């Protein structure tokens, strides 16, 4: 009877340890951005965000704000984000309802690894765009969550990650 209870107790303990080990760790941080030039991925074309199907590429420099984060001091450069987007649907500037969408893909290089995000048919009619996180490398391997970018309004990126 004692052996059986010991085996049951050991199985319960292993189950609890596995659940704790597999629990995701939340990580959230906000970075200020400076955007570099945006170019059309096809060489020789001028950038024109009004044409559906065109692919645009840009790089953001990511900086801490007034508080230190990610092992870097306040106002320090902490990484870069290279992102591309393909315009899928656009609307007239004279329309009352805008259903602008685009497909996004991004690679963010941060201290300790990269964060990968991508999503299709994401609304770009709002001042912010939220892209699902699909993985990462290094410290961010297996990450999920989201990256919210605001390219023209407040110039910040908000990362809400779940790390394994």
N, C-alpha and C positions, 0 to 999 in steps of 0.2 A: 504494500500500500504506500509506504514512504517513497519507494522508487518511482511509483506511478505519479505521485504528487510532485516529486522532484522533476520528472520529465515534463509534466504539464507546466510547472512554474518556469522551467528553462525555455519551453516553447513560447510562453507568454512574454517572457523577457526579450527573447529574440525578435518577436513581432513588434514589441514596443521600440526596440532599438532600430529596427528596419524602418518603422514609421518616422521616427525622429530623424534618421539619416536621410530619408527621402523627402522630408519637408523642405519646401522652397524658402529661401531667405530673401526677404524683400530688400531692395536697394533703390532709393530714389534720390535724384540730384538734378539741379537746374544749372545750365551753363549759358553764358552770354555768347552771342555769335557775331562773327564778321564774315560776310559772304564775299567770296571771290567772284570773278566774272562767270556768267552763264554762257555756255556755248552749245551749239547744235552738234550732236554726235557725228553726223555726216559731214565730212570735211568740205569746205567751200560754200556752205549755206549760211545765210544770215539768220540770227536768232529771231524768231517770230512766234510768240506764244499763242498765236491765234490759229495755227494750223494743226488739225487733228492728225495724230500719227507721228509727229516729229518727236525725237528724243533729245532732251536737254540735259546737260551735265554741269554740275557746279560743286565747289568745295567750300565748306565753312571752316573757319578757324574757331575753336571752342575755348572759351576762357572762363575761369572762375569769376564770380562776382565778389562782393565784399567779404565773403567768408571762404576760408580754405576748404578744399574738397579733394578727394581722390589723391591724397598725399602731396598736394601742391598748395602753395601759399595763395592768399587772396589776390585776385586779378591776374594770376599766372595763366599762361597757355597750358591747357591740359590735353589737347588733342585736335583732331580734325575729323570732319565728316565729309565724305564724298558721296554725293547722291545724284541719281538720275531719275528723270520722270518722262513718261510718254503721255502726251495729251490724248485723251480719248473722246471727251465730249466738251464742247465749249458753248457759250451762249452769247447772244448779242448784248452789247453794252446798253442797248435800249430796252432790253427785256425786263419784266417785273420779277420773274423767277429765273434763277440761274442754277443749272444743274451741272456745272463744270466738274469733270472728273479726270483723274490721271492715274497711271500705274507708277508706283515709286519703288526704288531700290536704294539702299544706303549701306555704307560701311563706315562705322565710327571707330577710329583708332584712339584708344585711351590708355592711361597707364595700366599695364597688366594684361592687355588683350584688346580684342575688337568686339563690337556689337553689330550684328547683322539684322537689318529690318527690311521688309518688303510687303507690299500690298497692292491689290488691283482695284481699279474703279473707286479710288478714294476721292471724297469731295474736296475740291479746292476752292469752293465758293465762300468758305469761312476764313477768318484771319489766322486760324491755326489748322495744321494738318497732322493727324495722328496716324502713325505707321506701326503696324504690328512688328514686334521683335520676333525673329525666327531662329535665333541662335547666336553663337559667338565663339571666340577662341580665348585661350588663356583663362584668366579669372572669370570671364563671362561665358565660358563654354556651357552650352545647354540653356542659355538664358531665354526667357520668354518675357512678355510684357508689352510695352509700347514706348515709342519715341514721339513726342509732340514737337513739331517745328513750327515756328512762326516767322517765315522769311521776310515779311514786309511790315509786320506790326511791331511787336515788342522785341524782336531779335533775340529770342531765347529758345533753347531746346530743353525740354523736360523729359528726363529718362525715368521710367517706372519699370524696374526690372524685377523678375523673380529668378533667383539663382538656385541651382540644385545644391 
